[in-house]
Amino acid sequence: MKIAKLDSMVKGWFIGNFDPSLCKTKDCEVAVKYYKKGDFEQSHFHKIATEYTVVLKGRVRMFDQEFSEGAIIIVEPGESTAFESLDDSINVVVKIPSVKNDKYVVGE
């Protein structure tokens, strides 16, 4: 048995082709993300990876739409969206595959 702590991971990412990682793989990336109300991420897209965001708690805004607990938002390669936490929220994010440097901020 091994035990790890989420707070020792970078921004909640704990599986993927990066360090630190509990399972270093190019197949996928997995994170548990905690946000405070008002947290915001600039609009970005991935050229290769598909990103799955599961809202476990709270409300978020993506694609200029509001999503709440239980929603699963699938972001295909080339689709760009900003992210805003409308409440304190918790999300699980999965990206397939795990590709280094596959995040492109819109406007940069």
Secondary structure, DSSP 4 states (H G I P E B T S, - for coil): -----GGGSBTTEEESSSSS-SB--SS-EEEEEEE-TT-EEEEEE-SS-EEEEEEEESEEEETTEEEETT-EEEE-TT--EEEEESSSEEEEEEEES--TT--EETT-
